[in-house]
Amino acid sequence: QVQLVESGGGLVQPGGSLRLSCAASGTIFSSNTMGWYRQAPGKERELVADITSAGNKKYADSVKGRFTISRDNAKKMVYLEMNSLKPEDTAVYYCSSNYYDNYYWGQGTQVTVSS
């Protein structure tokens, strides 16, 4: 019903920027909440940011003021603009889509912040 494919991950220096993209396909998109989660080695998956069908945005405290989530329903794309990156941002980032408690997940893309 819904398929998600992330791209844009890679290696970046502290203080640098990176933009993640998520391409969605399927019959459900505009009505779903779209989000980005991340999981670092030895840690639980955590919410980074999400955006509802109404355009309401939510961010983890650790990324507020640095990351921006956006969506383009016409293109069926979701983006995460990451600025002022820190080593602690290093993780696998996952795109998500949910309608109520029914979640779909992408395969993940690695983001490494290091000198």
N, C-alpha and C positions, 0 to 999 in steps of 0.2 A: 504493500500500500504506500509506504514512504521509504525512500532510500536517501542516504546522506553520505557525501564524500567530501572530506576535508583536504585542504591544500594550503601551502604557504609557510609551513614550518621550516625550521633550519637553525643554523648557528648565528648568533648575534652577540655583539659586545655589550657589556653593561652600559646603560644609558641610551642604547640604540632603540630602534623601532622595527616592528614587524607587523604585517597584516595577514591574518588568517581568513580563508574563504571556505564556505560550505555550500556545496551545490545540492539542491534537493530535487527529488522527482517523486511523482505519485499524485494521487488525487487530493490529498490533504496537505495544505501548506498555510494559506492565509488565515485560517482559523486556529492554527496551532501556535503555542508559545515556542519560540526558538531560543536555544541557549548554548553556552559554551561551558564545559566542565574541564577540569584538569586533574591529573593524578601523577604525583611525584613518587619516586621509588620509596617503598616502605610506608607510604601514607595513603589515606583514604581519598577516594575521588571527591572533589569539592566543586561547588558551583562557583564559576567565575563571573558570569553575567547572563542575563536572559532578557528577552523582550517579548511582550505579549502581542496578541493580534490587535490590541488597541494602541500599541506603541509605548506602553509603560515599560520602563527599564529598571533593572535591579542589578547591583554590583556587589561583589564581595568587598568588605572593608579594605582588604589588602591591595585592591586594584583601583579603588575609587580615585578619580582624577588623573589616572594614567591610561586606562583602557576605555574604549568606546565600542559598544555593540550597535549594529544597524542591520536592517533587512530590506530587501528589494523584492517585493512579492511578484512583480512582473517578470523578473529574471529568476525567481525562485532561488535567491541567494541570501546568505547570512554572512556577515563579516565581523571580525574582531580586530580593531585597530589597537595595537599595543605600543605604548610609548614609555620612555624612561624605564626600560626593562632592567630587572635586577636578577642576580643569580638565583634567588629563591623563586623566580617565575619559571625555572626549568621544570618541565613536566611534559607528559603526553596530553595534548589538548583534544577534547572530543566535542563534536557538534551534537546537539540534541534537538529533538522535536517532540512535543507532547500535546495531547488533547486530553484535558483532565489528568488522570493517572496512567494513561496509555503512552509510554515512552518509546521513541526510536533513537538509535545511536549510530554515529559514524564509526569508522575504523580507527580514528585517531591520527594525529600528526605530532611529531616530536619537535619541541621548542627547547633549545639549549642556549642559555645566557652565560657566557664565559669569556674571559680574556685569554 
